[in-house]
């Protein structure tokens, strides 16, 4: 297996792919589509660049956030193998520090923390905060149980969230509603977050159960790569992915696939695709000779994923992100949209490459 300093190349590359899409690569791809098709980009292709409407299926863009959670879990078995050699209090300090920092950074990115105005702040509304909650639950499980216990906890979390949404009435409403702003998870968010809610139909607090389930799914997959090598690991990951996709199709007969609500059906469906992607990346980047050269552009981004996310998602001035303002100041002369997006992302990649060469990584 190709690894450096106990890092698994396929995990770094898959994290890099996810972050490339989140930090500007998707914009480059969209402009390439427009170069080919002009204003007549096929509707099915155009839908892959935006989130699906409530209850209207699943798009490629819907996979980006679940993949972020899944990859976070993939890295945990390697990290916790090192943590077990340390004192227990030191391990918990690492875990709690990371959770708090991710939660605060999530408020900076999307919660208006930097505004300094409590009336404008949103408490729990960002992918980094979802990762924080999923990481905390997964850490609690990894510290106590082996893979069998981890698998059992993952299933319990999925079933618990499904049962709560399906069978618990709320606020005078019957159980089992899956409507925008009219479901148990949204009701709990409104009651607990109050005016600090972000006003979207996305749900967060109760939904953390499934954030934990998806992160644990990633931890189980990372454990496979940590303990096994070769085709056996690929087949196991691919088989688990197909099993999750099949389970999602069956569960959809009872519970709709809704990304905004992070239903258990959505977790099984997105988790299945994450497992299949990891199997492919393991085959290509860990097993094929000299594939490390192919993974290198992705690894540069994957090793500094948090910094790339913060730069390209934290609001700046003029409605642009921090990096968007930098790119605009450098390349506003480029009147061709494809050229502008390529220059913008190329400059970001070169900066991340410089940091990679100097082993400078933003970690929490």
C-alpha positions as CSV (number, residue, x, y, z in Angstrom):
1,X,0.0,0.0,0.0
2,X,1.3,3.4,-0.9
3,X,1.6,5.5,2.2
4,X,3.8,8.2,3.6
5,X,4.1,8.8,7.3
6,X,1.2,6.4,7.9
7,X,-1.0,8.3,5.4
8,X,-3.0,6.2,2.9
9,X,-2.7,7.7,-0.6
10,X,-6.2,6.8,-1.8
11,X,-7.7,8.6,1.2
12,X,-5.7,11.7,0.6
13,X,-6.6,11.6,-3.1
14,X,-10.3,11.1,-2.5
15,X,-10.3,14.0,0.1
16,X,-8.5,16.0,-2.5
17,X,-11.2,15.3,-5.2
18,X,-13.9,16.3,-2.8
19,X,-12.1,19.5,-1.9
20,X,-11.3,20.3,-5.5
21,X,-15.0,20.3,-6.3
22,X,-15.8,22.4,-3.2
23,X,-13.1,25.0,-3.7
24,X,-13.6,25.8,-7.3
25,X,-13.1,22.8,-9.5
26,X,-16.8,22.4,-10.0
27,X,-16.9,25.9,-11.4
28,X,-14.2,25.0,-13.9
29,X,-16.1,21.9,-15.0
30,X,-19.3,23.9,-15.4
31,X,-17.5,26.4,-17.7
32,X,-16.1,23.5,-19.7
33,X,-19.6,22.2,-20.2
34,X,-20.7,25.6,-21.4
35,X,-17.8,25.7,-23.8
36,X,-19.0,22.4,-25.3
37,X,-22.8,23.0,-25.3
38,X,-23.1,26.7,-25.0
39,X,-26.4,27.7,-23.4
40,X,-27.8,24.3,-24.3
41,X,-26.1,22.2,-21.6
42,X,-28.3,19.0,-21.2
43,X,-30.7,19.4,-18.3
44,X,-29.6,16.1,-16.7
45,X,-26.0,17.3,-16.7
46,X,-26.8,20.8,-15.4
47,X,-28.6,19.3,-12.5
48,X,-25.4,17.5,-11.3
49,X,-23.9,20.9,-10.4
50,X,-26.7,21.9,-8.0
51,X,-28.5,20.3,-5.0
52,X,-31.6,18.4,-5.9
53,X,-34.9,20.0,-4.8
54,X,-36.5,18.6,-1.7
55,X,-37.4,14.9,-2.3
56,X,-36.5,15.1,-6.0
57,X,-33.7,12.6,-6.1
58,X,-29.9,12.9,-5.7
59,X,-27.2,14.7,-7.7
60,X,-23.5,14.6,-7.9
61,X,-23.4,17.9,-5.9
62,X,-25.4,16.3,-3.2
63,X,-22.5,13.8,-2.6
64,X,-19.9,16.4,-1.8
65,X,-20.9,17.0,1.8
66,X,-21.5,13.3,2.7
67,X,-18.1,12.5,1.1
68,X,-16.5,15.1,3.4
69,X,-18.0,13.4,6.4
70,X,-17.1,9.9,5.1
71,X,-13.4,10.9,4.4
72,X,-13.2,12.4,7.9
73,X,-14.1,9.0,9.3
74,X,-11.7,7.2,7.0
75,X,-8.7,8.9,8.6
76,X,-9.8,8.2,12.2
77,X,-8.6,4.5,12.6
78,X,-5.0,5.5,11.7
79,X,-5.1,8.6,14.0
80,X,-6.6,6.7,16.9
81,X,-4.1,3.9,16.6
82,X,-1.5,6.5,17.5
83,X,-3.7,8.0,20.2
84,X,-4.0,4.7,22.0
85,X,-0.3,4.9,22.8
86,X,-0.9,8.2,24.7
87,X,-2.5,8.9,28.0
88,X,-6.3,8.9,27.9
89,X,-6.6,12.5,29.0
90,X,-4.3,13.6,26.2
91,X,-6.5,11.7,23.6
92,X,-9.7,13.3,24.9
93,X,-8.0,16.7,24.9
94,X,-7.2,16.2,21.2
95,X,-10.7,15.1,20.4
96,X,-12.5,17.9,22.3
97,X,-10.1,20.6,21.0
98,X,-10.8,19.5,17.4
99,X,-14.5,19.4,17.9
100,X,-14.6,23.0,19.4
101,X,-12.3,24.4,16.7
102,X,-14.3,22.9,13.9
103,X,-17.5,24.2,15.4
104,X,-16.2,27.7,15.8
105,X,-14.7,27.7,12.3
106,X,-18.1,26.6,11.0
107,X,-19.6,29.6,12.6
108,X,-17.0,31.8,11.0
109,X,-17.6,30.3,7.5
110,X,-21.4,30.3,7.5
111,X,-22.6,31.5,10.9
112,X,-21.6,35.2,10.7
113,X,-19.4,34.9,13.8
114,X,-17.1,37.6,12.5
115,X,-19.9,40.1,12.2
116,X,-19.9,40.6,16.0
117,X,-23.6,41.0,15.9
118,X,-25.4,38.3,17.9
119,X,-28.7,39.0,16.0
120,X,-27.0,38.0,12.8
121,X,-25.2,34.9,14.1
122,X,-26.3,31.3,13.2
123,X,-25.4,28.6,15.7
124,X,-25.3,25.3,13.9
125,X,-25.6,25.5,10.1
126,X,-22.3,24.4,8.4
127,X,-20.6,21.3,7.1
128,X,-17.6,21.8,9.5
129,X,-20.0,21.7,12.4
130,X,-21.6,18.5,11.0
131,X,-18.1,17.0,10.8
132,X,-17.5,18.1,14.4
133,X,-20.6,16.3,15.7
134,X,-19.9,13.2,13.5
135,X,-16.3,13.1,14.6
136,X,-17.2,13.4,18.3
137,X,-19.7,10.5,18.1
138,X,-17.3,8.4,16.1
139,X,-14.5,9.1,18.6
140,X,-16.6,7.9,21.5
141,X,-17.3,4.7,19.6
142,X,-13.7,4.1,18.3
143,X,-12.3,4.6,21.8
144,X,-14.5,1.8,23.2
145,X,-15.3,-0.8,20.5
146,X,-13.7,-2.8,17.7
147,X,-15.1,-3.0,14.2
148,X,-18.1,-5.1,15.2
149,X,-19.1,-2.6,17.9
150,X,-18.5,0.3,15.4
151,X,-20.8,-1.4,12.8
152,X,-23.5,-2.0,15.4
153,X,-23.3,1.6,16.5
154,X,-23.6,2.8,12.9
155,X,-26.7,0.7,12.4
156,X,-28.2,1.8,15.7
157,X,-27.7,5.5,14.8
158,X,-29.3,5.0,11.4
159,X,-32.3,3.2,12.9
160,X,-32.7,5.6,15.7
161,X,-32.9,8.6,13.4
162,X,-35.3,6.8,11.1
163,X,-37.5,5.7,14.0
164,X,-37.6,9.2,15.5
165,X,-38.6,10.9,12.3
166,X,-41.1,8.1,11.4
167,X,-42.9,7.5,14.7
168,X,-42.5,10.5,17.1
169,X,-45.2,13.3,16.9
170,X,-44.2,16.9,17.6
171,X,-45.8,20.3,18.2
172,X,-49.3,19.1,17.5
173,X,-48.3,17.5,14.2
174,X,-48.5,13.7,13.5
175,X,-45.4,11.6,13.2
176,X,-43.8,10.7,9.9
177,X,-43.9,14.0,8.1
178,X,-41.0,14.7,5.7
179,X,-42.0,18.2,4.4
180,X,-39.8,21.3,4.2
181,X,-39.9,23.1,7.6
182,X,-42.5,20.5,8.8
183,X,-40.7,17.5,10.3
184,X,-39.4,16.5,13.7
185,X,-35.8,17.5,13.0
186,X,-36.7,21.0,11.9
187,X,-39.0,21.4,14.8
188,X,-36.2,20.5,17.2
189,X,-33.8,22.9,15.5
190,X,-36.4,25.8,15.8
191,X,-36.9,25.1,19.5
192,X,-33.3,24.8,20.4
193,X,-31.6,27.3,18.1
194,X,-34.4,29.9,18.0
195,X,-33.4,33.1,16.1
196,X,-29.9,31.6,15.7
197,X,-31.2,29.2,13.1
198,X,-30.1,30.0,9.5
199,X,-33.6,30.1,8.0
200,X,-33.0,27.2,5.5
201,X,-34.9,23.9,5.6
202,X,-31.7,22.0,6.4
203,X,-31.6,20.3,9.8
204,X,-28.7,19.8,12.1
205,X,-29.2,18.9,15.8
206,X,-31.2,15.7,15.7
207,X,-29.6,15.0,12.3
208,X,-26.3,14.7,14.0
209,X,-27.2,11.1,14.7
210,X,-26.8,10.5,10.9
211,X,-23.7,12.7,10.7
212,X,-22.3,10.2,13.2
213,X,-23.5,7.2,11.3
214,X,-21.9,8.4,8.0
215,X,-18.6,9.3,9.8
216,X,-18.6,5.8,11.4
217,X,-19.2,4.3,8.0
218,X,-16.0,6.1,6.8
219,X,-14.2,4.9,9.9
220,X,-15.1,1.3,9.1
221,X,-13.9,1.7,5.5
222,X,-10.7,3.3,6.7
223,X,-10.2,0.4,9.1
224,X,-10.5,-2.0,6.1
225,X,-7.6,-0.1,4.4
226,X,-5.7,0.1,7.6
227,X,-5.8,-3.7,8.2
228,X,-6.0,-5.2,4.7
229,X,-4.2,-4.8,1.4
230,X,-5.0,-5.4,-2.2
231,X,-7.9,-6.8,-4.2
232,X,-9.5,-8.2,-1.0
233,X,-10.0,-4.7,0.4
234,X,-11.3,-3.4,-2.9
235,X,-13.9,-6.2,-3.1
236,X,-15.0,-5.8,0.5
237,X,-15.4,-2.0,0.1
238,X,-17.3,-2.4,-3.2
239,X,-19.5,-5.2,-1.8
240,X,-20.4,-3.0,1.2
241,X,-21.1,-0.1,-1.2
242,X,-23.5,-2.2,-3.3
243,X,-25.2,-3.5,-0.1
244,X,-25.7,0.1,1.1
245,X,-27.2,1.1,-2.3
246,X,-29.6,-1.9,-2.2
247,X,-30.6,-1.1,1.4
248,X,-31.3,2.5,0.4
249,X,-33.6,1.4,-2.4
250,X,-35.5,-0.8,0.0
251,X,-35.8,1.9,2.7
252,X,-36.9,4.4,0.1
253,X,-40.2,2.5,-0.1
254,X,-40.8,3.8,3.5
255,X,-38.7,6.9,3.9
256,X,-37.9,9.4,1.1
257,X,-34.3,10.2,0.1
258,X,-33.9,13.9,1.2
259,X,-30.4,15.4,1.4
260,X,-31.7,18.5,3.3
261,X,-33.0,16.3,6.1
262,X,-30.2,13.8,5.9
263,X,-32.6,10.9,6.1
264,X,-31.3,7.4,6.7
265,X,-32.2,6.5,3.1
266,X,-29.9,9.4,1.9
267,X,-27.1,8.2,4.2
268,X,-27.2,4.7,2.9
269,X,-27.4,5.9,-0.7
270,X,-24.5,8.5,-0.4
271,X,-22.5,6.1,1.8
272,X,-22.8,3.4,-0.8
273,X,-21.3,5.7,-3.5
274,X,-18.6,6.8,-1.1
275,X,-17.6,3.2,-0.5
276,X,-17.5,2.5,-4.2
277,X,-15.4,5.6,-4.8
278,X,-13.0,4.6,-2.1
279,X,-12.7,1.1,-3.6
280,X,-11.9,2.6,-7.0
281,X,-9.3,5.0,-5.5
282,X,-7.7,2.2,-3.5
283,X,-7.4,0.1,-6.7
284,X,-6.0,2.9,-8.8
285,X,-3.8,4.9,-6.4
286,X,-2.7,2.3,-3.8
287,X,-2.3,-0.8,-6.0
288,X,-1.3,0.3,-9.5
289,X,2.4,1.0,-10.1
290,X,3.5,4.7,-10.3
291,X,-0.2,5.8,-9.7
292,X,1.1,8.2,-7.0
293,X,2.0,10.6,-9.8
294,X,-1.6,10.7,-10.9
295,X,-2.7,11.3,-7.3
296,X,-0.3,14.1,-6.7
297,X,-2.5,17.0,-7.9
298,X,-5.3,15.8,-5.7
299,X,-3.1,15.1,-2.7
300,X,-1.8,18.6,-2.7
301,X,-5.3,19.8,-2.1
302,X,-6.3,16.9,0.2
303,X,-3.5,17.5,2.6
304,X,-4.6,21.1,3.1
305,X,-8.3,20.5,2.7
306,X,-9.4,22.6,5.7
307,X,-7.5,25.7,4.5
308,X,-8.9,25.3,1.0
309,X,-12.4,25.1,2.4
310,X,-12.0,28.1,4.6
311,X,-10.5,30.3,1.9
312,X,-13.1,29.5,-0.7
313,X,-16.2,29.4,1.5
314,X,-15.7,32.1,4.1
315,X,-17.5,35.3,3.0
316,X,-15.4,38.3,2.1
317,X,-16.5,41.6,0.7
318,X,-18.8,42.1,-2.3
319,X,-20.5,38.8,-1.8
320,X,-17.4,36.8,-2.8
321,X,-15.4,34.4,-0.6
322,X,-11.9,35.4,0.7
323,X,-10.2,33.6,-2.2
324,X,-12.8,35.0,-4.6
325,X,-11.7,38.5,-3.7
326,X,-8.0,37.6,-4.2
327,X,-8.8,36.0,-7.5
328,X,-10.9,38.9,-8.6
329,X,-8.2,41.4,-7.8
330,X,-5.6,39.3,-9.8
331,X,-7.7,38.1,-12.8
332,X,-10.6,40.5,-13.4
333,X,-9.0,41.3,-16.7
334,X,-9.9,37.8,-17.9
335,X,-13.3,38.4,-19.5
336,X,-13.7,34.7,-20.6
337,X,-15.5,32.8,-17.7
338,X,-13.5,29.6,-18.4
339,X,-10.2,31.4,-18.4
340,X,-11.1,33.3,-15.2
341,X,-12.1,30.1,-13.3
342,X,-9.0,28.2,-14.5
343,X,-6.7,31.1,-13.5
344,X,-8.4,31.4,-10.1
345,X,-8.2,27.7,-9.3
346,X,-4.7,27.4,-10.7
347,X,-3.5,30.2,-8.4
348,X,-5.1,28.5,-5.4
349,X,-3.5,25.2,-6.3
350,X,-0.1,26.7,-6.7
351,X,-0.4,28.3,-3.2
352,X,-1.4,25.0,-1.8
353,X,1.5,23.3,-3.6
354,X,3.9,25.8,-2.1
355,X,2.5,25.0,1.4
356,X,2.7,21.3,0.6
357,X,6.4,21.6,-0.4
358,X,7.1,23.3,2.9
359,X,5.0,20.8,4.9
360,X,2.8,23.7,6.1
361,X,-0.7,22.3,6.9
362,X,-3.7,23.8,8.6
363,X,-4.8,21.2,11.1
364,X,-7.2,21.3,14.1
